[in-house]
Amino acid sequence: MAQFYSEKKIFPQDVRDQFKYEVAEELGLTPRIQNDYWGALTPSECGKVGGRIGGSMVKNMVRRAEELLIQNDQNVVDVDQSKEG
């Protein structure tokens, strides 16, 4: 895939690909994706996966980031409690 931005990404490529497949599954499009080939999808269907800003993929990325933040906060609390004990 072409890289137009040289800046570092928040999520690695494999994580972003996973988000795409999660959204495609939610939309019922995964049966039409074979061997990582998305060419059987229409441009409209592909747009639903990536979506405009605030689309499904962005919502999934935000959800995942929130889950990671909560998990990290819980780990910090656990470490702090073990230091006190």
N, CA, C and O of each residue as an XYZ file, in Angstrom:
340
protein
N       0.844     -1.172      0.000
C       0.000      0.000      0.000
C       0.889      1.234      0.000
O       1.911      1.257      0.685
N       0.523      2.244     -0.745
C       1.308      3.472     -0.844
C       1.295      4.220      0.475
O       0.280      4.272      1.169
N       2.425      4.790      0.804
C       2.557      5.586      2.019
C       2.706      7.046      1.627
O       3.717      7.431      1.039
N       1.715      7.859      1.944
C       1.753      9.268      1.607
C       2.205     10.132      2.775
O       2.562     11.294      2.586
N       2.191      9.580      3.967
C       2.561     10.332      5.160
C       3.767      9.679      5.801
O       3.775      8.474      6.054
N       4.775     10.472      6.060
C       5.993      9.913      6.639
C       5.937      9.887      8.161
O       6.769      9.239      8.796
N       4.967     10.583      8.758
C       4.902     10.630     10.210
C       4.531      9.264     10.789
O       3.889      8.443     10.134
N       4.950      9.049     12.020
C       4.692      7.771     12.680
C       3.197      7.612     12.968
O       2.533      8.559     13.390
N       2.688      6.432     12.739
C       1.278      6.130     12.962
C       1.059      5.737     14.415
O       1.953      5.193     15.064
N      -0.144      6.018     14.921
C      -0.475      5.663     16.300
C      -0.592      4.156     16.442
O      -0.095      3.571     17.405
N      -1.259      3.527     15.464
C      -1.428      2.081     15.483
C      -0.597      1.471     14.367
O      -0.548      2.027     13.269
N       0.058      0.338     14.620
C       0.808     -0.345     13.559
C      -0.131     -0.828     12.452
O      -1.337     -0.955     12.662
N       0.428     -1.091     11.289
C      -0.366     -1.502     10.124
C      -1.218     -2.728     10.405
O      -2.375     -2.777      9.988
N      -0.670     -3.725     11.108
C      -1.449     -4.938     11.363
C      -2.668     -4.653     12.236
O      -3.709     -5.289     12.076
N      -2.543     -3.702     13.155
C      -3.682     -3.329     14.000
C      -4.727     -2.595     13.161
O      -5.925     -2.835     13.313
N      -4.278     -1.704     12.279
C      -5.216     -0.993     11.404
C      -5.931     -1.966     10.475
O      -7.126     -1.816     10.217
N      -5.210     -2.960      9.974
C      -5.843     -3.976      9.126
C      -6.897     -4.758      9.915
O      -7.965     -5.081      9.394
N      -6.582     -5.053     11.168
C      -7.532     -5.767     12.012
C      -8.809     -4.942     12.189
O      -9.913     -5.487     12.154
N      -8.657     -3.627     12.378
C      -9.830     -2.757     12.486
C     -10.677     -2.831     11.219
O     -11.905     -2.891     11.288
N     -10.019     -2.825     10.070
C     -10.750     -2.884      8.802
C     -11.582     -4.159      8.721
O     -12.740     -4.126      8.306
N     -10.990     -5.276      9.116
C     -11.717     -6.545      9.061
C     -12.858     -6.576     10.082
O     -13.915     -7.145      9.809
N     -12.652     -5.966     11.257
C     -13.721     -5.913     12.250
C     -14.917     -5.136     11.711
O     -16.062     -5.564     11.859
N     -14.648     -3.999     11.089
C     -15.725     -3.184     10.530
C     -16.389     -3.919      9.374
O     -17.616     -3.926      9.264
N     -15.591     -4.532      8.517
C     -16.152     -5.282      7.383
C     -17.055     -6.404      7.885
O     -18.099     -6.677      7.294
N     -16.653     -7.051      8.972
C     -17.473     -8.125      9.537
C     -18.791     -7.563     10.073
O     -19.853     -8.149      9.864
N     -18.715     -6.416     10.769
C     -19.934     -5.791     11.284
C     -20.902     -5.433     10.157
O     -22.119     -5.482     10.333
N     -20.351     -5.075      9.003
C     -21.179     -4.692      7.863
C     -21.593     -5.891      7.007
O     -22.318     -5.733      6.025
N     -21.131     -7.092      7.380
C     -21.481     -8.294      6.636
C     -20.747     -8.437      5.312
O     -21.244     -9.091      4.395
N     -19.567     -7.831      5.204
C     -18.825     -7.844      3.941
C     -17.719     -8.894      3.878
O     -17.160     -9.122      2.805
N     -17.390     -9.533      4.988
C     -16.256    -10.462      4.990
C     -16.405    -11.647      4.038
O     -15.392    -12.125      3.526
N     -17.619    -12.148      3.773
C     -17.695    -13.253      2.811
C     -17.201    -12.852      1.410
O     -16.817    -13.718      0.623
N     -17.209    -11.565      1.098
C     -16.792    -11.108     -0.229
C     -15.303    -10.760     -0.278
O     -14.772    -10.449     -1.344
N     -14.632    -10.812      0.872
C     -13.193    -10.537      0.919
C     -12.482    -11.889      0.976
O     -12.652    -12.647      1.930
N     -11.689    -12.183     -0.046
C     -11.020    -13.474     -0.096
C      -9.521    -13.276     -0.241
O      -9.072    -12.546     -1.124
N      -8.743    -13.925      0.623
C      -7.284    -13.872      0.579
C      -6.779    -12.429      0.554
O      -5.902    -12.086     -0.239
N      -7.336    -11.590      1.424
C      -6.958    -10.179      1.534
C      -7.214     -9.393      0.253
O      -6.623     -8.331      0.059
N      -8.080     -9.892     -0.623
C      -8.418     -9.191     -1.863
C      -9.770     -8.512     -1.678
O     -10.794     -9.172     -1.503
N      -9.755     -7.195     -1.721
C     -10.955     -6.401     -1.493
C     -11.589     -5.953     -2.816
O     -12.553     -5.187     -2.797
N     -11.077     -6.404     -3.946
C     -11.536     -5.948     -5.246
C     -12.967     -6.317     -5.587
O     -13.564     -5.714     -6.479
N     -13.529     -7.299     -4.893
C     -14.907     -7.682     -5.164
C     -15.913     -6.721     -4.537
O     -17.109     -6.794     -4.819
N     -15.419     -5.817     -3.679
C     -16.296     -4.839     -3.044
C     -16.441     -3.607     -3.927
O     -15.523     -3.242     -4.662
N     -17.594     -2.979     -3.843
C     -17.800     -1.743     -4.584
C     -17.090     -0.595     -3.857
O     -16.792     -0.714     -2.669
N     -16.818      0.503     -4.549
C     -16.227      1.653     -3.860
C     -17.082      2.122     -2.687
O     -16.554      2.557     -1.663
N     -18.375      2.037     -2.834
C     -19.279      2.440     -1.754
C     -19.090      1.550     -0.521
O     -19.057      2.038      0.608
N     -18.969      0.240     -0.754
C     -18.768     -0.690      0.369
C     -17.425     -0.451      1.043
O     -17.331     -0.478      2.270
N     -16.385     -0.218      0.245
C     -15.064      0.077      0.821
C     -15.114      1.374      1.624
O     -14.476      1.484      2.671
N     -15.863      2.345      1.138
C     -16.011      3.603      1.856
C     -16.695      3.425      3.188
O     -16.402      4.146      4.142
N     -17.598      2.477      3.264
C     -18.268      2.201      4.532
C     -17.299      1.612      5.543
O     -17.448      1.829      6.745
N     -16.315      0.875      5.071
C     -15.334      0.266      5.974
C     -14.398      1.334      6.519
O     -14.274      1.485      7.734
N     -13.736      2.076      5.636
C     -12.837      3.135      6.080
C     -13.613      4.328      6.578
O     -13.298      4.912      7.616
N     -14.620      4.675      5.828
C     -15.530      5.734      6.231
C     -14.924      7.113      6.213
O     -13.707      7.296      6.176
N     -15.810      8.064      6.242
C     -15.359      9.448      6.378
C     -14.902      9.637      7.818
O     -15.028      8.728      8.638
N     -14.382     10.793      8.121
C     -13.930     11.053      9.495
C     -15.112     10.831     10.426
O     -16.198     11.368     10.207
N     -14.897     10.053     11.442
C     -15.977      9.695     12.348
C     -16.705      8.435     11.918
O     -17.716      8.069     12.518
N     -16.202      7.760     10.879
C     -16.836      6.553     10.378
C     -16.586      5.350     11.273
O     -16.019      5.466     12.360
N     -17.014      4.215     10.799
C     -16.954      2.982     11.589
C     -15.544      2.623     12.025
O     -15.327      2.239     13.174
N     -14.580      2.747     11.111
C     -13.216      2.361     11.462
C     -12.666      3.275     12.556
O     -12.006      2.815     13.488
N     -12.939      4.558     12.434
C     -12.461      5.509     13.446
C     -13.103      5.196     14.791
O     -12.434      5.239     15.824
N     -14.379      4.886     14.786
C     -15.063      4.547     16.039
C     -14.438      3.313     16.679
O     -14.255      3.272     17.896
N     -14.108      2.305     15.871
C     -13.462      1.105     16.406
C     -12.077      1.424     16.959
O     -11.677      0.881     17.989
N     -11.344      2.305     16.276
C     -10.009      2.670     16.758
C     -10.099      3.417     18.094
O      -9.290      3.187     18.993
N     -11.070      4.297     18.216
C     -11.266      5.027     19.471
C     -11.645      4.059     20.584
O     -11.128      4.150     21.697
N     -12.549      3.134     20.281
C     -12.961      2.141     21.278
C     -11.762      1.332     21.763
O     -11.596      1.120     22.964
N     -10.927      0.881     20.825
C      -9.756      0.086     21.192
C      -8.771      0.904     22.033
O      -8.212      0.400     23.007
N      -8.566      2.157     21.655
C      -7.656      3.019     22.418
C      -8.181      3.236     23.835
O      -7.411      3.226     24.795
N      -9.486      3.430     23.962
C     -10.075      3.593     25.294
C      -9.884      2.338     26.136
O      -9.580      2.427     27.326
N     -10.064      1.164     25.521
C      -9.868     -0.097     26.234
C      -8.426     -0.223     26.717
O      -8.181     -0.660     27.841
N      -7.474      0.160     25.870
C      -6.065      0.086     26.251
C      -5.745      1.059     27.377
O      -4.975      0.731     28.280
N      -6.330      2.252     27.331
C      -6.111      3.227     28.398
C      -6.655      2.725     29.730
O      -6.010      2.861     30.769
N      -7.847      2.144     29.686
C      -8.432      1.593     30.910
C      -7.562      0.466     31.445
O      -7.316      0.382     32.648
N      -7.096     -0.398     30.553
C      -6.247     -1.508     30.961
C      -4.946     -0.990     31.571
O      -4.499     -1.503     32.596
N      -4.336      0.018     30.953
C      -3.094      0.588     31.481
C      -3.325      1.242     32.827
O      -2.483      1.128     33.718
N      -4.452      1.930     32.997
C      -4.772      2.551     34.281
C      -4.914      1.493     35.364
O      -4.446      1.693     36.485
N      -5.548      0.373     35.051
C      -5.707     -0.702     36.023
C      -4.353     -1.296     36.394
O      -4.123     -1.632     37.556
N      -3.456     -1.428     35.419
C      -2.124     -1.957     35.695
C      -1.346     -1.008     36.593
O      -0.617     -1.459     37.477
N      -1.485      0.296     36.385
C      -0.793      1.282     37.215
C      -1.310      1.207     38.635
O      -0.518      1.258     39.576
N      -2.621      1.087     38.821
C      -3.201      0.978     40.160
C      -2.698     -0.283     40.846
O      -2.361     -0.244     42.030
N      -2.639     -1.398     40.129
C      -2.156     -2.657     40.698
C      -0.701     -2.524     41.143
O      -0.337     -3.015     42.211
N       0.125     -1.873     40.348
C       1.544     -1.689     40.699
C       1.660     -0.795     41.915
O       2.437     -1.087     42.824
N       0.897      0.292     41.949
C       0.936      1.207     43.093
C       0.502      0.507     44.373
O       1.100      0.720     45.427
N      -0.521     -0.316     44.292
C      -0.999     -1.035     45.469
C       0.026     -2.050     45.965
O       0.164     -2.260     47.170
N       0.740     -2.676     45.039
C       1.744     -3.668     45.446
C       2.942     -2.985     46.108
O       3.602     -3.594     46.950
N       3.237     -1.732     45.745
C       4.328     -0.995     46.369
C       3.964     -0.585     47.793
O       4.830     -0.513     48.666
N       2.676     -0.316     48.025
C       2.222      0.099     49.350
C       2.188     -1.053     50.325
O       2.377     -0.852     51.525
N       1.952     -2.255     49.835
C       1.747     -3.421     50.672
C       2.969     -4.047     51.150
O       2.912     -5.045     51.868
